[in-house]
Amino acid sequence: MARFDYQYVVIGSGAAGSAAALMAAGLGAHTAIIEADRWGGTTLNYRDVPYNAALGFAQRYAEAVAGSRFGMSSSTLRFNYPTVLNWQAAAVRRAGGGSKKIFENAGIDCYHGFAQFINSHELAVNDKQLSGEKFLIATGTNIAVNGISGIDTVNCWSPDNALRMAKLPKVAVIVGAGSTGCELAEYFGALGVKVILIEAQDRVLPREDPEVSEVIGKHLRDRFGIKLLESSRVVALQQEASCQKVVFVRGGQEKSVRTEAIILATTPEPTTDIGLENAGVKFSYQGIQTDQNLRTSNRHIWAAGDVIGGESSTEKATYEGKLATLNAIKNAGNIVNYTGFVRMTNTMPRVAKVGLNEMECLQLKQKQKSAIVPIDAISASNTNDFREGFVKLTVNAKEQIIGATVVAPEADLVIQEIALCIRSGLKAEELAGAPHVATGWAEAVRMAARALS
């Protein structure tokens, strides 16, 4: 039997890689983990933790500024931007960002640098070489900027570093109005930045139901004065003497806007430039190809997280990292099951989606029936003076709940019971019969379920 330096080598220390390495070590496998950037990966250092800290502050600040309707005297409220940045950094530090102690304490050997496969069992990490019996690839994604000329000549911000601007710009252009683009637009808009949000599709959050786009688009425009340029494809960036210029095509005509800061929130692409060809691992622009056990085309290499494509979330990546590791170390044969995983946009109102929506049912030619209850139909809307949002519930021909979209201040909490219903195969009438707090946001869930039962 061939001897290797390690039984299990994990490439990437983000959500998937961290969960995988810690589980492998807990199962007794001699484990190594490799990280090219900051320990903890993108989720911990650049996205989930700092975004939640930043958006939490911005949303509280915006609510306080608008608090006069509740009797607050907040017209002269101010914020200290350096302190805001310090708070984000503190949140990351408290969560363990940039630290490898959790791995070292678990007996995992840590290597910092870019990994490249030499062959199917060997890696080069900087000037070191190490071998592994089995591998997990969890390298995540990187920003994709295909089709935009001049990008190498203009200083742009990415979603990973945009929250770390040392000084707030007066004007910012955000390219891409998906979840990340809308979150960034709200954050900067709440802090007084004039934001121009450009989206190639005909609406913001194009992956969500049209009703979602309508609510969030109106929220961004009316609440924060954000200018939405939909059906607009960015083709070039230019650096001028005192500003930057974004050139886009809209309605067949080339137009441009000038700005102090450009943030590229375009759809990211999987990070696959690690010598996969040398390891016999098949991949495409969509990511590494895996089977239902998260095994790649190479029998001793698995992959998990954003690098395999599909939905992007910390919860999904963590789940995949653990499942792949059990399959690799214990030959468990576990099959991925994404039922009940939630997709969320952390604006205010939040947008949470689980299961199938109407567009997906149409693509799958699956019969469905939906009911939508506007947020202003429940008591919580009145007592919180928050009227934009809804709960949309979808059932199949057997009246089993198969999907939902919630647009509400506490959508991330409200949708959890629906996710459980989907995983349990419950029907709308069973959800409608469950007691709900009458003054809570989840009352809209009961009403939607009742309309379908």
N, C-alpha and C positions, 0 to 999 in steps of 0.2 A: 504494500500500500504506500502511495506517495506521501511524503511528509511535507507539511506546509507550515509557514510561520503562524498562521491563525486558522481556526476552524471557520470563523465567520468574519468577513470584512464588510463594513458599512460605509458607503460613500455618500456623505452629506449628513449634517447634524441638525436638520430642521425637524419638523413634526414627525415625519415618517422615519427618518434616520435615527432620531433620538429614541423613539419608542422601540424601534427594532434593536438597536444596540443594547439598550438597558434590558430588554426582554431576553436577548440571547445570553447576556452575561448572567442574568438570573436563572437561566436554564443550565448554566454550567459550561457554556461554550467559551473557548478562548477567543476573545473578540477584539477587533480594532475598529476605530472609526476615523474617518478622514474628513476634514472640513477646509474648504478653500478660502472662506471669508471669516465671519464671526461665528464663534461657537453658539449653537442654538438656532442657526440658520435664519432664513428670511422671516418666518412667522414670528419668532421671538424678538428679533432685533429691529426689523424694519416694517412689519405689517401689523399683525393682530394686536400686539401689546401697545406699541406706540400709537397706532391708529385709534384704538379704544381710549387711550389716555387723552389724545388730542381732540377727538370728536366729543368725548365726554365733557371736556372743558368748554369747547366751542358751543355745544348745545346748551349747557347750563348758562353760559354767558348770554347767548341769544335769548333764552327764556327770561333771564333776569332783566335784560334791557327792555323786553316787552312786558315786564311785570306790572306796569302801571294799571293795566286793566284789572288786576287783582288787588290794587291798593298799595303796591310797592312804590317807593320813591327812588327810581333807578335811572333817571334821565341823565345823570352825570357819571354813571358807572364807567370805569376804565379797566384796562388790563395791562399787565407788564409782560411784554412778549418774551424777554430773556427768561423770566420765571416760568412761562409756559413751556419753553424749550427744556428748562431744567426739570420740570415735572415729567415730561415725556422720558427723558434720560433716566430719571429716578425709577419710573415704572419699569423700564427695560432692565435696569440694574437689579431691582428687587426680584424680578422674574428669573434672573440668572443669565441674562443676555451677555454674550461675550465670555462666559466662564465655562471651563471644561471640568470643573470640580465634580459635577454630578457623575460624569463618566469615569473620572479617575477614582472616585470613591467606590464605584461599582467594579473596579478592577479592569476597566477597559483601557487599552492602549490608544493614545490620541496622536494623530498626525495632522499637522497643519500645512496645507499646500494643495496644489492642483493634482488630481489623480488622473493617470492615463494608463489604460490597459496595454500591456506589452504582449500578452497572450491571454488565453482564457483563465489562467490561474495566477498571473503575476501582474502587479501594478508598479508603476513608477510614481513616486510622490516627491517632487523636487529632485534631490540627488539621492534619494533612497529607493530601494526596491523591496517589495514585500509580497509574499505569496499567501493565497487563501484557498481553503477547500471549497468554501461557498461564499457568495457575495450577495449584497443587496445594494441596488443603485437607487439613491433617493436624492438626486441632484437638483430637483425642482425646475424652475423656469428662469428665463431671462427676458428682458424687454425686446420686443420685435418692432422693427422700424422699416420694414420693407416698403419700397415705393415712395419714400420721402427723400428728395434730393437735398443736399446741403447740410445734412444732419451732422456730418463730421466737422463742419466749420462753425457751428453754433453751440454755445453752452446750454444744454437742456437739463432739466430735472427729470428724474424718474420717480415712480411711486415709492421707491425705497428710500430716496433721500429728500423728497420734496418737503416733508415736515421738518427738516433740519435747516431750512433757510435761516441764515443769521439775521436777516432783516426782511420784513414783509414787503413785497412789491406793491406798488400802487395798482398795477394792472397785471393779470396773469391769464395766459391762454392755456387751457387744458385740452389736450387732444385725446378724445375717447370718452364717451359718456356711458360706459358700463358701470358696474358697481363701484370700482375704485375711482373712476372719474367723477361720479356724482358725489362720493364721499369727500373727495378733495375739494370739489367745487363748493360744497356746503361749508367745509372747514374754513377755507379762505374767505368765502363770502361773509360768514359770520364774524370774521375778524376785520371786516371793512375793506377787503381787497375787491377791486372791480374785476370780476371773473367773466371770461368768455369761454364757453364750453362748446367744443366742436365735435360733431358726431357724423360719421359717414352714413349711418342708417337714418331712417326718417323719424326716429324718436329716441329719447334717452332710454336707458335700460332695455335695449331691443330684445333681449332674451326673455323678458317677462311679458305677461299679458298686457295688451294695450291699455287697460284701465290703470295699471301700475304706472306706465309711462306718463299718462295724463296727470295723475296725482303728483308724482315726483317732479315732473316738468313744471307744473304750476307752482309747486312749493318752492323750487329753486328760483323761479322768476319773481314771484310775488313777495316772498319773504326776504330774499337776499339780493334781488336785482340782477341776478345772473343772466347774461345774454346767451341764449341757446342758438347755435347755428347747426341745425340738423340737415340731413341730406347734403353734407359738405365734406368733401374728401381732401385732406391735406396732402399737397404734392411737393412742397418745398419750404425750407426754412432759410432765412437770410439774416446775416448780421449787419446792422447799420451802425453808424457812428455813435448814436446815443440810445439805440433800442434794438429790438429784434423784430423781424417780420415773418408772419406765417402766411403762406400762400395756399389757397384752397380753391377747389372747383365746386361751384354750386349752381345748379340749373344750367349747366353747360357753359357757364362763364367763369373766368378766373378772377378771383378777388383776393384781398389781403387785409390783415389787421396787424397793427403794431402793438408791441407789448414789452414789459420789463422782464417777464419770466415765461418760459415755455415748459410745461409739464407734459410728458408723454405717458398717457395712461392707456395705451393701445393694448390689444390682446397679447399676452406674453407667449413665448414659445418654449417648449421643453429644452432643457440644457442637456444635449446629447453629445457634445464635443469632448468625449473622454476616451477615445480610441475604441469605441464599441465594435468597429470592424475587426479589430485584432482579437476580440473576444468571441466573435461569431454571434453577436447580439443584433437582431433585426430591429430597425427603427425607421421612422418616417418623420416628416415635419410635424406630425400630430403627437409624436412621442415614441417611447419604447413600446414595442408590441409584447403583450403578456397574455397568458391564458387565464382561465377562470380561477387558477390558484396563484396568480401573480408571478408565475414562472416565465422567464424569457425563452427565446429560441435556444439558448444555451441551458442545458439541464441543471447546472449548478449555480446559475445566476438568476436572482429575482429582482423585481423592481416595484417601487411603490411611490405614492405621492404624485405631485404635479407632473413629474417627468413621464408618466404614462398617459397623460391627457385626461379628458373627462372633467367632471366638476372639480373645482378648486376649493378646498376648505381644510382647515386644520383638523377637524374631526375625521374627515375622510382619510387624510394622509396618515393620521395616527392609527386608525383602524387598519389600513392597508399595511403599514409597517409591522404591526403586531401579527396580522394574519400571515403575511409572507414569511415572517421569522418562524412562526410555529410550523409552517409547511417545510421550511428549509431545515430547521434543527430537529424537529420531531416527526417529519414526514406525515403531518397531520391530515393533509388532503383537504383542508378547508377551502370552500368556494366563496368568492366574494358575494356579498349581498348588500346592495346599497339602499334597500328599502328603509325609508324613514329618515334619511340624511337631509338636513335642512340647508338651503342656500339663503344667505342673508346679505342685505345692503344696509349698512349702519348709518343711514340718514335719519332725520327726525321729521316725519314718521319713518320707522324702520320698515324694511321690506323683507319678509320671510316667505320662502316657498318650499314646499315639500311634495314629493310624489309627482304626479303628472298634472300639467295644466291643460287648458283647452287646445292650445297649439300642438302640444305633444300627442294628445289623444287623436287629433286629426291626422298627424303624420303616421301614427300607428294604426289608423283606421279602427280605433276602438270606440265603441259606443259609450257615451257619457252624458251626464246631466249635471248642470252646475246651478248654484244659487249664490247670489251676492247680497251681502247686507252692508249698507254704508255705516261707517262708524258713528255718524251723527244720529243713528237710530237708537243708540244705547245711552244709558245714564252717564257713564264715564265721560263721554264726549261733552256733555253739558257741564259737568262739574269741573272738568279740566279745560274747558273752552278750546277744545281741539276737535275740529270737524272734518278734516281731510283724511280719508282712508276707508278701508273696507275689509271684510272677510269674505273670501270666495272659496266655496267648498265644492268639490267635484266627486261624484260617485259613478260607479259602473252600472251595468244593466241589472246587477243583483242588489243595487243600492249600497254596496260596500264603498267606504271612503277610499279613494285612490289618489287624491291630491288636494292641495289647498294653497292659497296665497293670502297672506295677512299683511295689510298695510296699516300700521298702528304704532303708537309710541312704545308699546311693549310687545311688539310682534315676535321677538325672539322667545319670549316666555309663552305667549298665547299659542304659538304653533306647536309646542311640545306635546300637548295632549292629542293633537291631530296626528302627529308623527307616530305616537303610540297606537292610535286607532288603526292607522294604515298597516303597521307592523303586525297588529293583532287581527286584521281582517274584519274589524267591526263595521256595522252598518250605521247609516245616518240616524236611524231611530234610536239606536243605543246611545249614541253621543248626545242626541237631543234630550234623552231621558236622564242624563247625568246632571246633578245639581251644579249650578254655576253661581258665583258671587254676583248678585244683581248689579252692584256698582262697579264691577271690574270690566276690563276690556274684553275678557273672554266671553262675556255675555253675547257678543256678536257671533261667536262660534255656535253657541246653542241655538240662536235664532236661525242661522244658516242651515244647521242640521235639521231643525224642525221644518224648514221650508222644503227639504228634500225627502222627508219621511212621511 
